[in-house]
Amino acid sequence: MDIKALQHIHILLVAIFTIHYLIKGAMLLMDSPSLLAYRQKTKVPEMIVATLFIV
């Protein structure tokens, strides 16, 4: 895999990671009751994205 492809994948993962935490932070600040449901639905995908982000 060439460096450009890795760079694009990395940027995509960082964007997904950032958007996820912005949504989560906004829900936390608004004291949204749906935060728990959101966390439960996105727990595994969050771990996968975070792991790929590091690699």
C-alpha positions, 0 to 999 in steps of 0.5 A, a space after each residue: 500500500 502506498 503512502 498516499 493511500 495510508 494518509 487518506 485512510 488515516 485522515 478518514 479515521 481521524 475525521 470519524 473519531 473526531 465527529 464521534 467525540 463531538 457528538 458524544 460531547 454535545 450529548 453529554 453537555 446537553 445531558 441527553 438521556 439518549 447518551 447511554 443508548 448511543 454509547 452502547 450502540 457505538 462501543 465496538 465501532 469506537 474501539 475498532 476506529 481507535 485501534 485503526 487510528 493508532 495503527 
